[in-house]
Amino acid sequence: MRNLNAIPLASLRTIEVIARNGTLRAAADELGVTPGALSQRLAKAEAALGQVLFTRTSTGLQPTEICAQISPRLTAAIGELSSVVSDVQAIGQNTLTVTVAPIFASRWLIWRIKNFNDLNPEISLRVLPAVDVADLDHSEVDIGIRVGEDPALGAGATKLLDQRVFPVCSPEIAARITTPEDVFSVPIIRENELLYGWRPWLAEMGLAGRDLSLGPTYADASLCLDAAMTGQGLFMAWETLACDALERGQIVAPFDVRSLTGATYWFAVRTRSQRNPSVRKFKSWLETELACSVRYWNNHPETGA
């Protein structure tokens, strides 16, 4: 292994990050340095190895043949080194970092997390609300709870549940709705001008192709739910978003039909966190809580009461 003395580990890391990202800008962002500084690091790495590793193109940096051959091995090797560091740092610590969609965190998870903490006082849970899907194997995040229609989200992940939606509103608005046709006579609350979930629900009710009324628009589904609570109109809500407000009587579901959107909730784990017993405890707890919620939703579809 004496040949490793000829090149710093940071230089190998530079080569790996640039090869994986494809551009200096993206690689520099990941490493937290400027593109100029990273370019200098690359020049030093190439000089130490005596090889040109990248050629510049209009779209970024193109790996040379030798670089294309070694970069997957570098990624695997550096990933293993990172795992070793994490394992050493984890001694005496027991912290789980979870990334989750903000709306799922604020409307469902936060109301149940105390139960997990009470059952597992030795585990410190760190929740990171995030819209973007994290590349777990190139981050310090242990667990990602993902939701979407893209099957790639479930690659290597565990399915938690299928997403269902249904219209909700204030009790005052609900009093004006007695048949499915009545949804066309009340304001429809929109998230960013979108009518997410309405198409499958209307189709299931035999009302496909009809235009819905105008209504207030908000940039966040959580705000849309708040708008429904305050009597601003009818909102097509996710089950996990609306269930607690429904149970508390803050909103009403005028109909008991809940439609599948084609989206799925997934539980993804960073490769080097898979052996962590705390991950297994959190996953088991989450599946139990969701199963309890689903049973309740199925038994109380109309009002949550």
Secondary structure, DSSP 8 states (H G I E B T S, - for coil): -GGGGGS-HHHHHHHHHHHHHSSHHHHHHHHTS-HHHHHHHHHHHHHHHTS--EEEETTEEEE-HHHHHHHHHHHHHHHHHHHHHHHHHHTT--EEEEEE-HHHHHHTGGGTHHHHHHH-TT-EEEEEE-SS---GGGSS--EEEEEES-GGGGTT-EEEEEEEEEEEB-HHHHTT--SGGGGGGS-B-EETTB-TTHHHHHHHTT-TT-------EESSHHHHHHHHHTTS-BEEEEHHHHHHHHHTTSSB-S----EEEEEEEEEEE-GGGTT-HHHHHHHHHHHHHHHHHHHHHHH-TTT--
